Amino acid sequence: MRRLKVELTDSERQTVSAYRSKGIHPAREVNRAHILAALDRGITDQQIEQVLGVSRVVIWRTRSAYQERGLDYALHDVPRSGAPHRYQTAQEAEVVALACEQPPAGQKRWTIKTLTEAAQKRPQLGDVSRETIRRWLKKTS
């Protein structure tokens, strides 16, 4: 496969230089700026791999992102959607309401452990974890 040459414009070179030398940018963006600057100067992929400590795939992805959509796309991460929520707010409210009720017989107050056990007995919250319940309670406090 033939490698396409990266040729930055003067304004793009200034932007890449700014990323490399000043400001606060995530490490991935700084690495991508270093890669683009090296590719612009005609440095081989193997040399870039050795000096920056990145894989061949990172160099390939940075090069193709620049050629497909330009400098901003090559430097920045695209926002990700993330995993969908497992539980609805109604289920969260149900656990909070359960925490407001009287604790089980023989206890002065709810603990995270007893609250988790009580929530897991409910059909819609069968596999809710202790950590999830802790986060919900912390969020409502």
Salt bridges, closest charged atoms under 4 A:
ASP10 OD1 - ARG13 NH1 3.02
GLU29 OE2 - HIS76 ND1 3.25
ASP40 OD2 - ARG13 NE 2.67
ASP45 OD2 - ARG3 NE 2.84
ASP45 OD1 - ARG63 NH2 2.81
ASP77 OD2 - ARG28 NH1 3.26
ASP77 OD1 - ARG32 NH2 2.68
GLU92 OE2 - LYS139 NZ 3.03
GLU94 OE2 - ARG122 NH1 2.97
ASP127 OD2 - ARG86 NH2 2.67
GLU131 OE2 - ARG134 NH2 2.52
GLU131 OE2 - ARG135 NE 3.94
